[in-house]
Amino acid sequence: MLILIIFFPIALVIKIDSPGSIFYSQIRCGLQGKPFRIWKFRTMVEGAELQQYLVDNEIEGCLFKNKNDPRITRVGKFLRRTSLDELPQFWNVFKGEMSLVGTRPPTLDEVKNYQDRHYKRLLVKPGLTGEWQVYGRSNIKQFDDVVNMDIDYQNKWSFLYDIKLILMTIRVVALGKGAY
């Protein structure tokens, strides 16, 4: 019931703000590179992936980010800043495809361009949050920095460290630090 109380208003404002689906899904790579469908609330105009070539990439390496991406809707900006767009990923956690804490789930296109050391990221389940969410978010400008954080997370992993990252994520999201 609590989920409906949160999901319904978000779904409603997405529909009012821009035509198209409420949800966005994409194939990502999980544990050992196994593909899975990730779910998010839609934050961009319908068909945004087909328009990506029109937008400059501000990240060096395999990721794609642009602070002022014109494909992001008005509601999408708010959802991204508050990380509410990621709430549907709890379904992925429930299905066992993701964990609460882990590495950032890469796209198939990212993995196609991996160098040998990048594959270490795939040795753990991707998570809703992780070091990249707490210490970098959208402020990261180099793909290798994300990889370094993911590998560092694996080396430091413990149950208590996961709890620490969850608590830090709540703080970072509440302050709206580094998200766009």
PyMOL commands that set and color helices and strands:
alter all, ss='L'
color gray80, all
select helices_A, chain A and resi 2-17+31-33+48-54+74-82+84-86+89-94+108-112+116-123+131-135+137-139+143-156+159-175
alter helices_A, ss='H'
color red, helices_A
select strands_A, chain A and resi 23-29+35-41+99-101+127-129
alter strands_A, ss='S'
color yellow, strands_A
deselect
rebuild
show_as cartoon
